[in-house]
Amino acid sequence: MNTYIFIPPVRKATGGITVFCQIASILARAGHSVQLVMRESGSWMPQIAEGYPEPIHWDDLRLTPDDLWLVPEGWVNSLTPGLNAGAKCVVYCQNWAYLFSSLPDGVLWRNLPVSFLAVSHPVEWFMQQTLSRGSPILRPGIDTDLFHAPEKKPSGPIRIGYMPRKNKALVSQIKSIYKARNPDTDIRWIEIAGMDAKGVAETLRACHIFLVSGFPEGCPLPPLEALASGCIPVGFSGFGGWDYMRQIDGAVFKPWWPLRDVAWSGNGFWSADADVLDAALNLEKAIELWKQGGVNLDRALEAGQQTVQSYSMEIQAETVLDIWNKF
């Protein structure tokens, strides 16, 4: 079975395409026949690493019924070559919010001969509720050699990292609410933008708290990277984050959807998406946790490290190969 993986045309770095390239690399290193397929020349891709197959152009794609055609959930039209060839078509849903975003009028997922992968337990549950079908779960992995906790966090004011790329206006509101309630508190806001992965990792290691502003999400990586870097995360889950997010004592939001059993305890202070007041209150709790230190802080940081162990690159590779062997 040959695997062909569709790479959508984008101009900026995306975690979703990085995951698709990781899948290709895992399969290639394990001896599977795999090919990346680019819709447009010049689209963004991560730097070609060992194990990445050289991509081919869409116009050179020749699928057969013995092939597997893997596409992302928001690019329904990209299924066409696979459907026309009678190939095994697989849709990898990395964000529940885009599952129905590109379906043409009158077309239903249930009427298409496709299989699905889900990026997290919440996304798989969402697909069960909307499509009445289950799917294997393929979680992303993070580089724990790159993202790891320092021996010691910086002394002095609490440092709060954030990424303004997602929901910048809500970040501004949270900062304003916090300042209104705590006008004399000395903290440092650290903007994480325009950095490569190494720069992000170094910055997170120098932060105590990571403010999570992104939603909707399928299985967000920045909070996992922050946990690996020894931060206490505060903020929104994007729904999909509840694959691994669990509340530290004192947080008040409770998801109404089912959560899977996990080995770790509370690893962050999580709010309902867009609830800026609760996020600001949770920020106060996280800052107080760092100031008090002791067993409660140690327990939360240890829960973060336990969380990350389930999202390693090694586990991702094992899962990919297990799923493909079943394919």
N, C-alpha and C positions, 0 to 999 in steps of 0.2 A: 504493500500500500504506500503510495506516494502522498505526502502531505504538502499542500500549498496553502500559504497564509497570506491573506490580503492585508496590505499596508495602506491605509487611507491617505489621501493627500492633505497634509497639514504643513504649516510653516514654522510652528513653534514646538518645543519639546513637550511631549505628553507621556504620562505614566502608562497609559493604556498601550501605546505602541511599543514602549519599552518592554512591557510584559509579553507582547506578541513576539518580539525579537528574542526574549529570554526563552520562550517556548521553543522557537526554532533552534536556538543554540543547544538546548537540552536534548532535543531529538537528534540533532546532527551528531553530537558527541556520543550518543548511544547507538549510532549506526543506522538510524532511520533515514529514509530518503525524504528530504524536506526542502522546500523552496519558498522564499519570500517573494511576493508579487506586488509591485508598486503600480498604483494607478497613474501617477504622474512622476516624471523624472524631476529631481530636485526637491521632492518632498522631504520633510525632516525625518531622519532616522537616527537612533543612537549610533555612536562611533562603532564601526565594525570591530568586533572582538573575536578572539579565537572561538571557533565553533559556529559563528554566524555564517550561514550560506550567502553567497553573493545573490542579491535580488535580481529578478528579471522584470521586464516591463509587462504590463497588462496585455498589450497587443501580442505578446509572444506566448501567452498562456494557452496550453492545450490540455484540457482535462479529459479524463476517461472515467468510465463507471467504476474503475478500481481505485480511484483517487479520493482523498479527503480534502475538502475545501473549507477552510476555517476563516470566518469573517466576524467583525465586531457587530454588536447589536444595533448600532445606529446607522448602519449602511446596508439596508435591505436590498437595494438595487445591485449591490455587489454579489449577491447570491446567483445572479443570472447565469454566469458561465457554468457554475456547478449544477444548477437545476437543468440547464439545457443538455449537459453532458451525462446526466444521471449519476453524478458523483455523490459521495456521502457528504452532505452539507451540514456543517456544525456552526452554530452561532454562539459566540462567547460573550455573555452578558456581563460586562464589567461595571455597568451603572444602570440600575433599575429605571432611572428617570428617562433613559433613551430607548427603552425596549419598544415602545410604540411610536417613537418620534418620527420615524421615516416610513411607516407603512403606507402604501398608496391607498386611496379610497377603495373600499370594498374588499381589501385583502386582509385576511386574518392569519395570524401565526399558525393557528390550529389546522389551517388548510394547506400549509406548505410542508413538503417532505423534508423537514430539517430536524436535527437534534440540537440540544442546548448544553452549554456549560454555564455555571454560575460562579461568580467570583467570591461569594461569601454566603453564609447561612441566611442572613436577612434577604439577600437577593434571591436565593433559591426559594425561600418561603414566599416572597412577593410573586415569583413566577408560578408557584403552586396555586396561589390565590387567583391569579389572573389567567393562567393558561391551563390550569388543572393537570399539570404534569410536573414530575420531579426531574432533576438533572444532577449530574456529578458536580462537585464543588472543587474548583481549582483556585486556591488562594495565591496571592502574590507572595514573593519573598523579598527580604531586604538583606543587604550586604552587611552582616554584623562585624566583618573586619573593618569596614569603613565607619559604620554607626555603632559606637560603643560608649559607655560611660567613662568619664575621666576619673582619676584617682580622687580628685577633690574639686568641688565647684568653686568658682571665684568667691572670695570674701567681699564684704561691702554690700551695697544695695542689691536687692533682688532684681534679677535680670529676666525679662519676659520677652521671648522670641515670638514673632508672628510673621505670617506671609500675607502681604496685602493684596496678592493677586486675586484671591477669592473673597467676595463680599466685603470689599474695602469699607463701604459705608457703615456696615455693622461693626467692624473693628473700631472705627472712629467713635461710634456710639458707646461701645463698651468702655473705651478709654475715657470718654467724657463722664460717663456715669461713675466710674471708679474715682476719677479725680474730684468730682462733686462731693462724693461721700468721704474721701480721704485726702483733703487738700494738702496736708502736711507730710504725707508719706513719701519717702524717698525711694523711688523705683526707677529702673531703666527699661525703656522700650527698645528692643533690638529688631529692626526690620530685616527680614531674610528675603532678598530679592536679587536677581541678576547674578546668582552664584552657581558654580558647578557643584557637583555632589560633594566633593571634598570640602568646599567652602561652607556648604550647608551643614555638614557633619561637624566641622570645627566650631561653627557658630552655635549649634545646638549644645555642644559639650560645654560651652561657656554660658549657657542659660540655665536658670532654675525652673522656669515655667514655660510652657509652649501654649499659646492661645490658638485654638483650632477654630477657624472661621468658615471652612468649606462645607457646602452642602448644595445639592444632593450628592451622595457618594455611594460607591459600590463596596469598596473596602479600602478606605483612605490610607495611603502610605506615610504621609508626613507625621501623623500622630504616633505611628509605630516607630518611625525613625527617632522621634523625640523620646519615646519610652526607652529605646535602646541607648540613647544618649544621656540617660539619667535625669530627664525632666519630668515634672508633674504636668500632664496636659489638662487644659481647661477649655471647654467650649462645646461645639456642635458635633454631632455624630454623622450627619448626612444620611441617617438610617442604616446604611450599610456598615458603619463603624461598629455597630453593636455585635458584629461578629466577634470582636475582642474587647470592646469597651465595657468596663464594669465600674460601678460607683464606689468611690471612697465614702466612708461614713460621714454624713453631714450634707451630702448632695441630696436634692429632693426629687428630681425628675425620675419617673418610673416608666419605662417603655410599656406599651400595652400589647405589643406583639411578643411572641415566644422567643426566649433566648436559649441558646444551646448551653449545655453544661461545659464548664471550663475548669482548668486546674488552678487558676489564679483568683485572687480576691480583687478588691477595688484598686484600680490603676489610674483613675483620673476623676475630675469633677465635671460631669457631663450635663448639658442643658438641652432642652428641646430646641430644634433648629429655629434660628431667628429670635430666640428669647434672650434679648440683650441684657435685660435686668438680671435674670437668673445667672447669666454668664458672668456679669460683673460681680454679683454676690459670691459666685463660686471662685472668682479670681481672688477675692478677699480671703476665702477659706484656704486656698492654695498658698497664698503668701504667709498666712498665719501658721500653716503647717510647716513651712520652711523655717520660720522664725523660732517656733517651738522646738523643732527637731525631735530627737528621741525616737522611741519605739514606733510611734504612728507614722513618722516620715520614713523610717527604715522599712516598715511593712509595705508602704505604698510603692517605694522605689523597687523593692524586691518583687512585688507583684508585676511591675513593669518589665523587669528582666525575665520573669517567668513567661509573660505574654509573648515577648519577642522570640523566645525559643521555639514557639510553634509557627513562626513565620520566617524561618531561615531559608536560604537558597537551596539547601540540601533537601529540606522537606518539600519545597516546591518542585524540585527535580524528580523526587520519588513519586509525587502525585501525578505529574505529567506523564511519566513512563507507565504508571499503573493504568491511567485512563486510556492512553494510546494502545496499550496491549489489549485492553478490553474492546476498543474500537476494531 
